[in-house]
C-alpha cells in the first residue's frame, strides 16, 4: 500500500501542473464532437507516459540523457514541434470559432506523441522524480510502482478530455473555445522559447 500511495502522489505531482500535454488533451476534448473522437490523443499520451515511466524505472532514460547531443536534439525537435502546433492552433482558432482545432486521429496521435516524447522537461522530470524514487524498491514493488504511476497518467488524461468535452458542449457561442485555443497557442510558444533558451545555453 505504501508503494501504491507513493506512486500516486508522485505521478499527480508531475502531471497536474499546466503544461503543453495537458493543454493539448483538454483542447481536443473540448474541440471534438464526442469524447470518443478525442481518444487517439488520450491513448497516445497514455502510451507515451507509460513508455517514459518504464524507461525511467528501468534506468534507460537516465543513460540516454547523459548524451549532450541527444539532449540538444530533443530541445530543438521539441521547440520546432511546439511552434508548429502553436501556429496551427492560432491560425485555425480564428476560423469557425476554432472548430478546425478538432484534429483528425492521425494528427492527434502525431501531436500527442510529440508533446509527450519530445518534451525535454517531461523527460527530465520523469527521470528525476519517478526514476530516482523507484530506486528504493526492488522486484514486484518496483513493478507495482511503475504500473501505478502509469495508471494515474491514463486516468488523468481521460478525466482531462472529459472535462474539455463538458465545457465544449456548453460553449454554444464558441467564445470559450476561441479563448482557450489562443491560450493553448501562447503556452506552447512560451514552452518552445524555454527549450530554445536551454538549447542556446547548453
Biotite code that builds the C-alpha atoms (Angstrom):
import biotite.structure as struc

atoms = struc.array([
    struc.Atom([0.000, 0.000, 0.000], chain_id="A", res_id=1, res_name="UNK", atom_name="CA", element="C"),
    struc.Atom([2.847, 2.407, 0.783], chain_id="A", res_id=2, res_name="UNK", atom_name="CA", element="C"),
    struc.Atom([4.323, 1.777, -2.692], chain_id="A", res_id=3, res_name="UNK", atom_name="CA", element="C"),
    struc.Atom([0.923, 2.471, -4.289], chain_id="A", res_id=4, res_name="UNK", atom_name="CA", element="C"),
    struc.Atom([0.390, 5.737, -2.364], chain_id="A", res_id=5, res_name="UNK", atom_name="CA", element="C"),
    struc.Atom([3.944, 6.873, -3.091], chain_id="A", res_id=6, res_name="UNK", atom_name="CA", element="C"),
    struc.Atom([3.491, 6.315, -6.837], chain_id="A", res_id=7, res_name="UNK", atom_name="CA", element="C"),
    struc.Atom([0.092, 8.063, -6.919], chain_id="A", res_id=8, res_name="UNK", atom_name="CA", element="C"),
    struc.Atom([1.382, 11.158, -5.090], chain_id="A", res_id=9, res_name="UNK", atom_name="CA", element="C"),
    struc.Atom([4.475, 11.486, -7.285], chain_id="A", res_id=10, res_name="UNK", atom_name="CA", element="C"),
    struc.Atom([2.570, 10.893, -10.524], chain_id="A", res_id=11, res_name="UNK", atom_name="CA", element="C"),
    struc.Atom([-0.062, 13.511, -9.684], chain_id="A", res_id=12, res_name="UNK", atom_name="CA", element="C"),
    struc.Atom([2.656, 15.934, -8.636], chain_id="A", res_id=13, res_name="UNK", atom_name="CA", element="C"),
    struc.Atom([4.226, 15.609, -12.084], chain_id="A", res_id=14, res_name="UNK", atom_name="CA", element="C"),
    struc.Atom([1.090, 15.603, -14.195], chain_id="A", res_id=15, res_name="UNK", atom_name="CA", element="C"),
    struc.Atom([-1.154, 18.216, -12.535], chain_id="A", res_id=16, res_name="UNK", atom_name="CA", element="C"),
    struc.Atom([0.769, 21.436, -13.386], chain_id="A", res_id=17, res_name="UNK", atom_name="CA", element="C"),
    struc.Atom([-0.351, 23.227, -16.549], chain_id="A", res_id=18, res_name="UNK", atom_name="CA", element="C"),
    struc.Atom([1.779, 22.010, -19.420], chain_id="A", res_id=19, res_name="UNK", atom_name="CA", element="C"),
    struc.Atom([1.623, 21.530, -23.155], chain_id="A", res_id=20, res_name="UNK", atom_name="CA", element="C"),
    struc.Atom([0.470, 17.910, -22.854], chain_id="A", res_id=21, res_name="UNK", atom_name="CA", element="C"),
    struc.Atom([-2.427, 18.777, -20.535], chain_id="A", res_id=22, res_name="UNK", atom_name="CA", element="C"),
    struc.Atom([-3.404, 21.769, -22.656], chain_id="A", res_id=23, res_name="UNK", atom_name="CA", element="C"),
    struc.Atom([-3.479, 19.655, -25.808], chain_id="A", res_id=24, res_name="UNK", atom_name="CA", element="C"),
    struc.Atom([-5.575, 16.835, -24.280], chain_id="A", res_id=25, res_name="UNK", atom_name="CA", element="C"),
    struc.Atom([-8.074, 19.313, -22.826], chain_id="A", res_id=26, res_name="UNK", atom_name="CA", element="C"),
    struc.Atom([-8.192, 21.175, -26.134], chain_id="A", res_id=27, res_name="UNK", atom_name="CA", element="C"),
    struc.Atom([-9.044, 18.014, -28.074], chain_id="A", res_id=28, res_name="UNK", atom_name="CA", element="C"),
    struc.Atom([-11.707, 17.019, -25.559], chain_id="A", res_id=29, res_name="UNK", atom_name="CA", element="C"),
    struc.Atom([-13.295, 20.447, -25.936], chain_id="A", res_id=30, res_name="UNK", atom_name="CA", element="C"),
    struc.Atom([-12.986, 20.626, -29.731], chain_id="A", res_id=31, res_name="UNK", atom_name="CA", element="C"),
    struc.Atom([-14.113, 17.132, -30.773], chain_id="A", res_id=32, res_name="UNK", atom_name="CA", element="C"),
    struc.Atom([-17.780, 16.287, -31.310], chain_id="A", res_id=33, res_name="UNK", atom_name="CA", element="C"),
    struc.Atom([-17.619, 13.440, -28.806], chain_id="A", res_id=34, res_name="UNK", atom_name="CA", element="C"),
    struc.Atom([-15.226, 12.027, -26.230], chain_id="A", res_id=35, res_name="UNK", atom_name="CA", element="C"),
    struc.Atom([-14.619, 9.001, -28.454], chain_id="A", res_id=36, res_name="UNK", atom_name="CA", element="C"),
    struc.Atom([-13.131, 11.261, -31.141], chain_id="A", res_id=37, res_name="UNK", atom_name="CA", element="C"),
    struc.Atom([-10.587, 12.582, -28.621], chain_id="A", res_id=38, res_name="UNK", atom_name="CA", element="C"),
    struc.Atom([-9.434, 9.092, -27.609], chain_id="A", res_id=39, res_name="UNK", atom_name="CA", element="C"),
    struc.Atom([-6.496, 8.991, -30.086], chain_id="A", res_id=40, res_name="UNK", atom_name="CA", element="C"),
    struc.Atom([-4.904, 11.892, -28.189], chain_id="A", res_id=41, res_name="UNK", atom_name="CA", element="C"),
    struc.Atom([-5.708, 10.330, -24.796], chain_id="A", res_id=42, res_name="UNK", atom_name="CA", element="C"),
    struc.Atom([-4.402, 6.873, -25.726], chain_id="A", res_id=43, res_name="UNK", atom_name="CA", element="C"),
    struc.Atom([-1.237, 8.241, -27.358], chain_id="A", res_id=44, res_name="UNK", atom_name="CA", element="C"),
    struc.Atom([-0.443, 10.424, -24.354], chain_id="A", res_id=45, res_name="UNK", atom_name="CA", element="C"),
    struc.Atom([-1.094, 7.481, -22.046], chain_id="A", res_id=46, res_name="UNK", atom_name="CA", element="C"),
    struc.Atom([1.174, 5.157, -24.025], chain_id="A", res_id=47, res_name="UNK", atom_name="CA", element="C"),
    struc.Atom([3.879, 7.827, -24.226], chain_id="A", res_id=48, res_name="UNK", atom_name="CA", element="C"),
    struc.Atom([3.838, 8.416, -20.471], chain_id="A", res_id=49, res_name="UNK", atom_name="CA", element="C"),
    struc.Atom([3.879, 4.669, -19.857], chain_id="A", res_id=50, res_name="UNK", atom_name="CA", element="C"),
    struc.Atom([6.980, 4.342, -22.051], chain_id="A", res_id=51, res_name="UNK", atom_name="CA", element="C"),
    struc.Atom([8.693, 7.245, -20.285], chain_id="A", res_id=52, res_name="UNK", atom_name="CA", element="C"),
    struc.Atom([7.895, 5.843, -16.843], chain_id="A", res_id=53, res_name="UNK", atom_name="CA", element="C"),
    struc.Atom([9.068, 2.382, -17.877], chain_id="A", res_id=54, res_name="UNK", atom_name="CA", element="C"),
    struc.Atom([12.302, 3.838, -19.242], chain_id="A", res_id=55, res_name="UNK", atom_name="CA", element="C"),
    struc.Atom([12.841, 5.915, -16.098], chain_id="A", res_id=56, res_name="UNK", atom_name="CA", element="C"),
    struc.Atom([12.224, 2.995, -13.733], chain_id="A", res_id=57, res_name="UNK", atom_name="CA", element="C"),
    struc.Atom([14.420, 0.744, -15.864], chain_id="A", res_id=58, res_name="UNK", atom_name="CA", element="C"),
    struc.Atom([17.231, 3.308, -15.903], chain_id="A", res_id=59, res_name="UNK", atom_name="CA", element="C"),
    struc.Atom([17.315, 3.559, -19.718], chain_id="A", res_id=60, res_name="UNK", atom_name="CA", element="C"),
    struc.Atom([16.276, 7.214, -19.926], chain_id="A", res_id=61, res_name="UNK", atom_name="CA", element="C"),
    struc.Atom([18.916, 8.225, -17.363], chain_id="A", res_id=62, res_name="UNK", atom_name="CA", element="C"),
    struc.Atom([21.619, 6.729, -19.578], chain_id="A", res_id=63, res_name="UNK", atom_name="CA", element="C"),
    struc.Atom([20.272, 8.417, -22.715], chain_id="A", res_id=64, res_name="UNK", atom_name="CA", element="C"),
    struc.Atom([20.078, 11.851, -21.097], chain_id="A", res_id=65, res_name="UNK", atom_name="CA", element="C"),
    struc.Atom([23.787, 11.687, -20.296], chain_id="A", res_id=66, res_name="UNK", atom_name="CA", element="C"),
    struc.Atom([24.465, 12.251, -24.005], chain_id="A", res_id=67, res_name="UNK", atom_name="CA", element="C"),
    struc.Atom([24.634, 16.043, -24.601], chain_id="A", res_id=68, res_name="UNK", atom_name="CA", element="C"),
    struc.Atom([23.963, 15.649, -28.329], chain_id="A", res_id=69, res_name="UNK", atom_name="CA", element="C"),
    struc.Atom([20.705, 13.789, -27.650], chain_id="A", res_id=70, res_name="UNK", atom_name="CA", element="C"),
    struc.Atom([19.580, 16.492, -25.227], chain_id="A", res_id=71, res_name="UNK", atom_name="CA", element="C"),
    struc.Atom([20.242, 19.123, -27.903], chain_id="A", res_id=72, res_name="UNK", atom_name="CA", element="C"),
    struc.Atom([18.239, 17.186, -30.490], chain_id="A", res_id=73, res_name="UNK", atom_name="CA", element="C"),
    struc.Atom([15.360, 16.843, -28.028], chain_id="A", res_id=74, res_name="UNK", atom_name="CA", element="C"),
    struc.Atom([15.294, 20.572, -27.286], chain_id="A", res_id=75, res_name="UNK", atom_name="CA", element="C"),
    struc.Atom([15.485, 21.534, -30.970], chain_id="A", res_id=76, res_name="UNK", atom_name="CA", element="C"),
    struc.Atom([12.899, 18.990, -32.079], chain_id="A", res_id=77, res_name="UNK", atom_name="CA", element="C"),
    struc.Atom([10.559, 19.775, -29.221], chain_id="A", res_id=78, res_name="UNK", atom_name="CA", element="C"),
    struc.Atom([10.717, 23.518, -29.880], chain_id="A", res_id=79, res_name="UNK", atom_name="CA", element="C"),
    struc.Atom([10.045, 23.026, -33.603], chain_id="A", res_id=80, res_name="UNK", atom_name="CA", element="C"),
    struc.Atom([7.019, 20.810, -32.940], chain_id="A", res_id=81, res_name="UNK", atom_name="CA", element="C"),
    struc.Atom([5.582, 23.209, -30.371], chain_id="A", res_id=82, res_name="UNK", atom_name="CA", element="C"),
    struc.Atom([5.982, 26.251, -32.617], chain_id="A", res_id=83, res_name="UNK", atom_name="CA", element="C"),
    struc.Atom([4.291, 24.411, -35.486], chain_id="A", res_id=84, res_name="UNK", atom_name="CA", element="C"),
    struc.Atom([1.436, 23.302, -33.239], chain_id="A", res_id=85, res_name="UNK", atom_name="CA", element="C"),
    struc.Atom([1.011, 26.799, -31.786], chain_id="A", res_id=86, res_name="UNK", atom_name="CA", element="C"),
    struc.Atom([0.872, 28.259, -35.298], chain_id="A", res_id=87, res_name="UNK", atom_name="CA", element="C"),
    struc.Atom([-1.701, 25.655, -36.394], chain_id="A", res_id=88, res_name="UNK", atom_name="CA", element="C"),
    struc.Atom([-3.966, 26.223, -33.394], chain_id="A", res_id=89, res_name="UNK", atom_name="CA", element="C"),
    struc.Atom([-3.711, 30.020, -33.547], chain_id="A", res_id=90, res_name="UNK", atom_name="CA", element="C"),
    struc.Atom([-4.493, 30.050, -37.272], chain_id="A", res_id=91, res_name="UNK", atom_name="CA", element="C"),
    struc.Atom([-7.433, 27.671, -37.014], chain_id="A", res_id=92, res_name="UNK", atom_name="CA", element="C"),
    struc.Atom([-8.883, 29.258, -33.875], chain_id="A", res_id=93, res_name="UNK", atom_name="CA", element="C"),
    struc.Atom([-9.975, 32.246, -35.941], chain_id="A", res_id=94, res_name="UNK", atom_name="CA", element="C"),
    struc.Atom([-11.986, 30.057, -38.312], chain_id="A", res_id=95, res_name="UNK", atom_name="CA", element="C"),
    struc.Atom([-15.430, 28.734, -37.444], chain_id="A", res_id=96, res_name="UNK", atom_name="CA", element="C"),
    struc.Atom([-14.938, 29.573, -33.756], chain_id="A", res_id=97, res_name="UNK", atom_name="CA", element="C"),
    struc.Atom([-11.936, 27.324, -33.518], chain_id="A", res_id=98, res_name="UNK", atom_name="CA", element="C"),
    struc.Atom([-13.609, 24.192, -34.891], chain_id="A", res_id=99, res_name="UNK", atom_name="CA", element="C"),
    struc.Atom([-10.568, 23.341, -37.015], chain_id="A", res_id=100, res_name="UNK", atom_name="CA", element="C"),
    struc.Atom([-8.592, 22.537, -33.863], chain_id="A", res_id=101, res_name="UNK", atom_name="CA", element="C"),
    struc.Atom([-10.604, 19.303, -33.698], chain_id="A", res_id=102, res_name="UNK", atom_name="CA", element="C"),
    struc.Atom([-7.740, 17.392, -35.269], chain_id="A", res_id=103, res_name="UNK", atom_name="CA", element="C"),
    struc.Atom([-8.011, 14.131, -37.185], chain_id="A", res_id=104, res_name="UNK", atom_name="CA", element="C"),
    struc.Atom([-6.980, 10.909, -35.427], chain_id="A", res_id=105, res_name="UNK", atom_name="CA", element="C"),
    struc.Atom([-3.641, 10.857, -37.246], chain_id="A", res_id=106, res_name="UNK", atom_name="CA", element="C"),
    struc.Atom([-2.754, 14.426, -36.319], chain_id="A", res_id=107, res_name="UNK", atom_name="CA", element="C"),
    struc.Atom([-3.878, 13.852, -32.734], chain_id="A", res_id=108, res_name="UNK", atom_name="CA", element="C"),
    struc.Atom([-1.507, 10.893, -32.484], chain_id="A", res_id=109, res_name="UNK", atom_name="CA", element="C"),
    struc.Atom([1.382, 12.827, -34.037], chain_id="A", res_id=110, res_name="UNK", atom_name="CA", element="C"),
    struc.Atom([0.920, 15.902, -31.861], chain_id="A", res_id=111, res_name="UNK", atom_name="CA", element="C"),
    struc.Atom([0.254, 13.960, -28.637], chain_id="A", res_id=112, res_name="UNK", atom_name="CA", element="C"),
    struc.Atom([3.374, 11.865, -29.215], chain_id="A", res_id=113, res_name="UNK", atom_name="CA", element="C"),
    struc.Atom([5.487, 14.937, -29.980], chain_id="A", res_id=114, res_name="UNK", atom_name="CA", element="C"),
    struc.Atom([4.448, 16.915, -26.878], chain_id="A", res_id=115, res_name="UNK", atom_name="CA", element="C"),
    struc.Atom([4.912, 13.806, -24.730], chain_id="A", res_id=116, res_name="UNK", atom_name="CA", element="C"),
    struc.Atom([8.128, 12.298, -26.059], chain_id="A", res_id=117, res_name="UNK", atom_name="CA", element="C"),
    struc.Atom([9.866, 15.402, -27.466], chain_id="A", res_id=118, res_name="UNK", atom_name="CA", element="C"),
    struc.Atom([9.455, 17.425, -24.287], chain_id="A", res_id=119, res_name="UNK", atom_name="CA", element="C"),
    struc.Atom([12.831, 17.588, -22.505], chain_id="A", res_id=120, res_name="UNK", atom_name="CA", element="C"),
    struc.Atom([11.204, 18.960, -19.354], chain_id="A", res_id=121, res_name="UNK", atom_name="CA", element="C"),
    struc.Atom([8.895, 15.935, -19.158], chain_id="A", res_id=122, res_name="UNK", atom_name="CA", element="C"),
    struc.Atom([11.838, 13.596, -19.726], chain_id="A", res_id=123, res_name="UNK", atom_name="CA", element="C"),
    struc.Atom([13.969, 15.220, -17.058], chain_id="A", res_id=124, res_name="UNK", atom_name="CA", element="C"),
    struc.Atom([11.098, 15.360, -14.548], chain_id="A", res_id=125, res_name="UNK", atom_name="CA", element="C"),
    struc.Atom([10.238, 11.723, -15.145], chain_id="A", res_id=126, res_name="UNK", atom_name="CA", element="C"),
    struc.Atom([13.856, 10.636, -14.709], chain_id="A", res_id=127, res_name="UNK", atom_name="CA", element="C"),
    struc.Atom([14.499, 12.859, -11.685], chain_id="A", res_id=128, res_name="UNK", atom_name="CA", element="C"),
    struc.Atom([11.260, 12.092, -9.827], chain_id="A", res_id=129, res_name="UNK", atom_name="CA", element="C"),
    struc.Atom([9.879, 8.734, -10.959], chain_id="A", res_id=130, res_name="UNK", atom_name="CA", element="C"),
    struc.Atom([13.192, 7.119, -11.909], chain_id="A", res_id=131, res_name="UNK", atom_name="CA", element="C"),
    struc.Atom([15.076, 8.213, -8.805], chain_id="A", res_id=132, res_name="UNK", atom_name="CA", element="C"),
    struc.Atom([12.214, 7.383, -6.443], chain_id="A", res_id=133, res_name="UNK", atom_name="CA", element="C"),
    struc.Atom([11.846, 3.890, -7.906], chain_id="A", res_id=134, res_name="UNK", atom_name="CA", element="C"),
    struc.Atom([15.426, 3.021, -6.911], chain_id="A", res_id=135, res_name="UNK", atom_name="CA", element="C"),
    struc.Atom([14.344, 2.391, -3.329], chain_id="A", res_id=136, res_name="UNK", atom_name="CA", element="C"),
    struc.Atom([12.170, -0.529, -4.483], chain_id="A", res_id=137, res_name="UNK", atom_name="CA", element="C"),
    struc.Atom([13.099, -3.935, -5.811], chain_id="A", res_id=138, res_name="UNK", atom_name="CA", element="C"),
    struc.Atom([11.313, -6.724, -7.695], chain_id="A", res_id=139, res_name="UNK", atom_name="CA", element="C"),
    struc.Atom([7.500, -6.599, -7.669], chain_id="A", res_id=140, res_name="UNK", atom_name="CA", element="C"),
    struc.Atom([7.471, -3.437, -5.566], chain_id="A", res_id=141, res_name="UNK", atom_name="CA", element="C"),
    struc.Atom([9.249, -1.566, -8.358], chain_id="A", res_id=142, res_name="UNK", atom_name="CA", element="C"),
    struc.Atom([6.880, -3.044, -10.956], chain_id="A", res_id=143, res_name="UNK", atom_name="CA", element="C"),
    struc.Atom([3.888, -2.003, -8.832], chain_id="A", res_id=144, res_name="UNK", atom_name="CA", element="C"),
    struc.Atom([5.348, 1.490, -8.503], chain_id="A", res_id=145, res_name="UNK", atom_name="CA", element="C"),
    struc.Atom([5.740, 1.837, -12.283], chain_id="A", res_id=146, res_name="UNK", atom_name="CA", element="C"),
    struc.Atom([2.294, 0.421, -13.114], chain_id="A", res_id=147, res_name="UNK", atom_name="CA", element="C"),
    struc.Atom([0.585, 2.682, -10.573], chain_id="A", res_id=148, res_name="UNK", atom_name="CA", element="C"),
    struc.Atom([2.337, 5.806, -11.857], chain_id="A", res_id=149, res_name="UNK", atom_name="CA", element="C"),
    struc.Atom([1.377, 4.915, -15.440], chain_id="A", res_id=150, res_name="UNK", atom_name="CA", element="C"),
    struc.Atom([-2.251, 4.213, -14.432], chain_id="A", res_id=151, res_name="UNK", atom_name="CA", element="C"),
    struc.Atom([-2.502, 7.673, -12.857], chain_id="A", res_id=152, res_name="UNK", atom_name="CA", element="C"),
    struc.Atom([-1.469, 9.204, -16.195], chain_id="A", res_id=153, res_name="UNK", atom_name="CA", element="C"),
    struc.Atom([-4.105, 7.246, -18.134], chain_id="A", res_id=154, res_name="UNK", atom_name="CA", element="C"),
    struc.Atom([-6.868, 8.178, -15.678], chain_id="A", res_id=155, res_name="UNK", atom_name="CA", element="C"),
    struc.Atom([-5.844, 11.830, -15.615], chain_id="A", res_id=156, res_name="UNK", atom_name="CA", element="C"),
    struc.Atom([-5.813, 12.180, -19.405], chain_id="A", res_id=157, res_name="UNK", atom_name="CA", element="C"),
    struc.Atom([-9.266, 10.608, -19.656], chain_id="A", res_id=158, res_name="UNK", atom_name="CA", element="C"),
    struc.Atom([-10.614, 12.942, -16.961], chain_id="A", res_id=159, res_name="UNK", atom_name="CA", element="C"),
    struc.Atom([-8.993, 15.932, -18.667], chain_id="A", res_id=160, res_name="UNK", atom_name="CA", element="C"),
    struc.Atom([-10.520, 15.097, -22.060], chain_id="A", res_id=161, res_name="UNK", atom_name="CA", element="C"),
    struc.Atom([-13.913, 14.508, -20.414], chain_id="A", res_id=162, res_name="UNK", atom_name="CA", element="C"),
    struc.Atom([-13.745, 17.892, -18.693], chain_id="A", res_id=163, res_name="UNK", atom_name="CA", element="C"),
    struc.Atom([-12.867, 19.509, -22.008], chain_id="A", res_id=164, res_name="UNK", atom_name="CA", element="C"),
    struc.Atom([-15.799, 17.799, -23.702], chain_id="A", res_id=165, res_name="UNK", atom_name="CA", element="C"),
    struc.Atom([-18.146, 19.003, -20.939], chain_id="A", res_id=166, res_name="UNK", atom_name="CA", element="C"),
    struc.Atom([-17.043, 22.602, -21.406], chain_id="A", res_id=167, res_name="UNK", atom_name="CA", element="C"),
    struc.Atom([-17.106, 22.276, -25.183], chain_id="A", res_id=168, res_name="UNK", atom_name="CA", element="C"),
    struc.Atom([-20.693, 21.010, -25.042], chain_id="A", res_id=169, res_name="UNK", atom_name="CA", element="C"),
    struc.Atom([-21.830, 24.067, -23.081], chain_id="A", res_id=170, res_name="UNK", atom_name="CA", element="C"),
    struc.Atom([-19.898, 26.524, -25.255], chain_id="A", res_id=171, res_name="UNK", atom_name="CA", element="C"),
    struc.Atom([-22.697, 27.498, -27.642], chain_id="A", res_id=172, res_name="UNK", atom_name="CA", element="C"),
    struc.Atom([-21.049, 30.641, -28.997], chain_id="A", res_id=173, res_name="UNK", atom_name="CA", element="C"),
    struc.Atom([-17.546, 29.245, -29.401], chain_id="A", res_id=174, res_name="UNK", atom_name="CA", element="C"),
    struc.Atom([-16.046, 32.086, -27.359], chain_id="A", res_id=175, res_name="UNK", atom_name="CA", element="C"),
    struc.Atom([-14.625, 29.794, -24.654], chain_id="A", res_id=176, res_name="UNK", atom_name="CA", element="C"),
    struc.Atom([-13.058, 27.596, -27.326], chain_id="A", res_id=177, res_name="UNK", atom_name="CA", element="C"),
    struc.Atom([-11.542, 30.633, -29.036], chain_id="A", res_id=178, res_name="UNK", atom_name="CA", element="C"),
    struc.Atom([-10.029, 31.961, -25.805], chain_id="A", res_id=179, res_name="UNK", atom_name="CA", element="C"),
    struc.Atom([-8.706, 28.563, -24.784], chain_id="A", res_id=180, res_name="UNK", atom_name="CA", element="C"),
    struc.Atom([-7.239, 27.919, -28.226], chain_id="A", res_id=181, res_name="UNK", atom_name="CA", element="C"),
    struc.Atom([-5.376, 31.221, -28.103], chain_id="A", res_id=182, res_name="UNK", atom_name="CA", element="C"),
    struc.Atom([-4.224, 30.423, -24.551], chain_id="A", res_id=183, res_name="UNK", atom_name="CA", element="C"),
    struc.Atom([-3.049, 26.983, -25.702], chain_id="A", res_id=184, res_name="UNK", atom_name="CA", element="C"),
    struc.Atom([-1.043, 28.520, -28.534], chain_id="A", res_id=185, res_name="UNK", atom_name="CA", element="C"),
    struc.Atom([0.504, 31.021, -26.114], chain_id="A", res_id=186, res_name="UNK", atom_name="CA", element="C"),
    struc.Atom([1.560, 28.290, -23.657], chain_id="A", res_id=187, res_name="UNK", atom_name="CA", element="C"),
    struc.Atom([3.150, 26.330, -26.497], chain_id="A", res_id=188, res_name="UNK", atom_name="CA", element="C"),
    struc.Atom([5.124, 29.340, -27.729], chain_id="A", res_id=189, res_name="UNK", atom_name="CA", element="C"),
    struc.Atom([6.402, 30.035, -24.209], chain_id="A", res_id=190, res_name="UNK", atom_name="CA", element="C"),
    struc.Atom([7.469, 26.396, -23.754], chain_id="A", res_id=191, res_name="UNK", atom_name="CA", element="C"),
    struc.Atom([9.174, 26.412, -27.179], chain_id="A", res_id=192, res_name="UNK", atom_name="CA", element="C"),
    struc.Atom([11.092, 29.588, -26.278], chain_id="A", res_id=193, res_name="UNK", atom_name="CA", element="C"),
    struc.Atom([12.206, 27.997, -22.996], chain_id="A", res_id=194, res_name="UNK", atom_name="CA", element="C"),
    struc.Atom([13.507, 24.977, -24.910], chain_id="A", res_id=195, res_name="UNK", atom_name="CA", element="C"),
    struc.Atom([15.374, 27.187, -27.391], chain_id="A", res_id=196, res_name="UNK", atom_name="CA", element="C"),
    struc.Atom([16.879, 29.145, -24.497], chain_id="A", res_id=197, res_name="UNK", atom_name="CA", element="C"),
    struc.Atom([18.090, 25.892, -22.924], chain_id="A", res_id=198, res_name="UNK", atom_name="CA", element="C"),
    struc.Atom([19.497, 24.807, -26.290], chain_id="A", res_id=199, res_name="UNK", atom_name="CA", element="C"),
    struc.Atom([21.433, 28.048, -26.752], chain_id="A", res_id=200, res_name="UNK", atom_name="CA", element="C"),
    struc.Atom([22.908, 27.865, -23.252], chain_id="A", res_id=201, res_name="UNK", atom_name="CA", element="C"),
    struc.Atom([23.873, 24.173, -23.319], chain_id="A", res_id=202, res_name="UNK", atom_name="CA", element="C"),
])
